[in-house]
Structure formats: structure tokens, C-alpha cells
């Protein structure tokens, strides 16, 4: 004996209508999600939202990651102009500091609000 399952008919009310979002908006949202959605990059954004600037060493300890990994993720955010990097010296030691750009602060806040919803 073969039993076939039948599904109840779908009412018009339960059908979801396709959203009318332009491909350009979807592409921008997808590229933003790829840029900011990485755990290390998201951690950098959250840390920099909490304070004005952080050094490379401070971020490295906060993110619990390697120099190369942090450097690569920070470079991606810097290339997208989300964060700014300042290199200098503190005494005789090199010091790299990161801060959010004004546009980067807005993008980070919007993205974090979006993923919390």
C-alpha cells in the first residue's frame, strides 16, 4: 500500500508577495553584509563604537586573534573607508591606532541595529 500525503491548499492570505527591492539595493546590502558580517570585523566595529580609538595591540587582545588576521580584517575595513588608521610612534615604539570614520560610525550603527532586529 502506498500512501501519498496531500498538502492543504495555500490561501491567498498566506502567500508572501515578493518584495519590490531594486537589484542595486540588494547588491549594496549583500556587499555590506559580506564586509561587516565577519566575526572579527564585527568585533572591531563594536569595540570602536564603544571608544574613540584603539591601538592595534588593544584590538588584537580584544579580538583574541593573530597579527596577520587582525591586519587583514582591519585593512578591508580601511579600504571601505569604515575605519581610519593612524601610524606613529609612542616613544621609540611604533603605534598603530584605529578609529571609525564619521560615515563608518553611521554604517556600523545601522548594521548592528539591522542584525539585532
N, C-alpha and C positions, 0 to 999 in steps of 0.2 A: 504494500500500500504506500502510495506516495502522497504526502500531504503538502500542499502548497500554501504558503502564507499569503494572505491578501492584506494590503495596506489600506487603511481608511482613506477616503478621498481628501485631498488638501483643499481647504476652503480658501476663498479669495482673501480673507482677512489674515490668514496665517502666512501667506506668501510675502516674502520680502521684496520690496521694489528695489531695483538696482539704484545705487546712489549715483547722482549725477555729479561726478567729480572729474575735472579735466585730467587728462593723462599727465600734463605738466605738473599739476599739484601732487598727484600720486607719486611721480618720479622724485619731486623735491622731498616729499615726506619719506620715501624709501631711502633716498641718499642720506637724509638727516638721521634716520634710524640706524643705517649702517655706520655712519660716522660716530654717533653718540652712544649707540647701544652696546658697544663693547664694555665689559665689566671694568677694565682698568680706566678707560676714558670716562666712563660714567662716574667712577670714584674720583678722578681728577676734578671733574666738574663740581661734584658735591663738596669736595674739600675746598675748592676755590670760591664756591658760593658762601662758605662759612667764614672765610677770612680773605683779606685783601690780596696778600701774596704768600707764596710758599716756595721754599728752595727745593732744588732737585732732591737733595738728601731727605728733607722732610716728607716730600711726596713719596719717595722711594720707601721710607719706613711706614708711612700710612697705607700704601698700596701693597706692601709686603711683596715686592717684585724685584726683578733684576735691573741693573743699569740699562742694559740694551732694550729690554721690554718697555720700561718707562720712557726711555728716549724715543723709541719708535712711536708709541702712542701719543706722546706729547707733540712730536713733530707733525703727526696727522692733524691734531687739533690746531696747531700753529699754522699749518698750511691752509686750513679752512678759516683762519682768522677768528677762531673762537677764543684762543688764548694768545698771550704775548709772552715772549721770552726775553729776559734781560740778562746779559752775561757781564760779569765784572769780577772784582777781587774783593775779598774781605781779608785785609792784611796781605799776606803773601799767598793766600789760597784762593783758587778760582771759586766763584759762586754763581750759580745759575738760578734765577728766580722766575716764577711763572705767576701770571695774573690773568683774569678774564678780561677780554676786551669789552667795551660797552655793548656791542652787538652780541658778543659771546655770552655775556651775562643774561641778556634777554632770551637768546636761543636756549640756553641751559635751563632757565626758569620755565619756559614754555614746554620744553621737552620733559622735564621732571614732572610738571603738572599733568601732561598728557599721559605719561606712563602710570601715574598714580590713580588716574580715573578708570 
